[in-house]
Amino acid sequence: MAGHVFGRSAAQMPTAVAGAGCYIIDADGKRYLDGSGGAAVSCLGHDHPAVRAALHAQIDKIAFAHTGFFTSEPAEVLCDALIAAAPKGIEKVYLLSGGSESVEAALKLARQFFLETGEPRRHRVIARRQSYHGNTLGALAAGGNAWRREKYAPLLVETYHIDPCYAYRHQAVGESDAAYGRRAADALRTEIERLGPETVMAFIAEPVVGATAGAVPPAPGYFERIREICDEYGVLLILDEVMCGMGRTGTLFACEQDGISPDIVTIAKGLGAGYAPIGAMLASGRIYDAIAQGSGSFQHGHTYHGHPLAAAAAGAVVETLRAPGTMAQVRAKGATLQSRLEAALGQHSHVGDIRGRGLFRGIELVEDRDTKRPLDPARKVSARIKAAAMARGLICYPGSGTIDGKHGDHILLAPPFIIEDKQIDALVHMLAEAIDDAMA
Ligand code: PMP
């Protein structure tokens, strides 16, 4: 297809015409195993019966009613289900249409909170160098990836970036995991002190870093220390679970595994599971109450906020994810994926690290395993692995700039939760071949 699509060159891409379980089928009938759920989106595969049924049922009732006039049953059901499963203290949901919108809403809510609680100087955001929070101007400002940001400076939100928690490269030899976790978190304290706590609004982070870094999990105790520091200085903790949330890491919210609750959390991608463009921002009762007692409401809104059809799809997704056994299945299949990756690639001369949680796994590629020297960026190895994998019928999500926005390559894997063991074997087999093709 040549077409007039504004953006990537559609001419070089196959045309997706159908989906079946973990596979996407193109116009030539070629099948692609979806090893990354697109970009960690399709958590339930491409033809999930419960989600399809919910969409069919809702479209036969009503597709859209503006939230300025009406609420709708699917939106109410979805919000109740999210709150029933949310981390402690999270009491309110605001529905949006994707990840960037959810992050924008989170930043704006944080700002409104401090304006209404009498701390108007708190407007600065601290984020991490290794992060992606979206492509709209506010979310882009929060993200740490240098090359994405630099063209658009000056950016809208005043953001400062600290080092990420990245054990593979930053943990010292002989340092325990817990000691490293505390040390990495203390970078936040140093930055808050440097900027002046009375100017800092929020710290935003992905619990498990996705697109920019390849499923980098936090060290043990890192987020507990982060939570303590935020509380000590009155800084809001925003967790961006757009990629790692909705069961991807083996718990509905990734932060459950770190034993903490954020003040605000954003979700998207897996929430719609590819069936609907939907995201959400969830906030603590404390924030909501302060605003309710102040101006009365969050000054926000989008035309498609709370879209009934999107909410119906997401409601079916959340119900499926919350069904007994689903999260245990993600953890078990994630462990299988990790061990198969280690067996096939653990000794590969260009594989430095295999990491992640649940069905969210990353492989960091290096020039030299011993020195961890990254590959030459000019070789564009991760992009070549993507192309080689596509040729073999595998979708995997490539990333570069893993280390500092410019150097480092990784591959992100985030297959649907319905993946079977033999499909995991096929995924690992095709990926190993694609890595060798790309290195040749
Ligand atoms: N936050 C994170 C952590 C993400 O991974 C992404 C998308 N890759 C976004 C925000 C932005 O989401 P969207 O593309 O739906 O706007």
Boltz pocket constraint, residues with backbone or C-beta under 6 A from the ligand:
constraints:
  - pocket:
      binder: B
      contacts: [[A, 39], [A, 97], [A, 98], [A, 99], [A, 100], [A, 101], [A, 103], [A, 132], [A, 133], [A, 134], [A, 135], [A, 206], [A, 210], [A, 211], [A, 240], [A, 241], [A, 242], [A, 243], [A, 244], [A, 268], [A, 269]]
      max_distance: 6.0
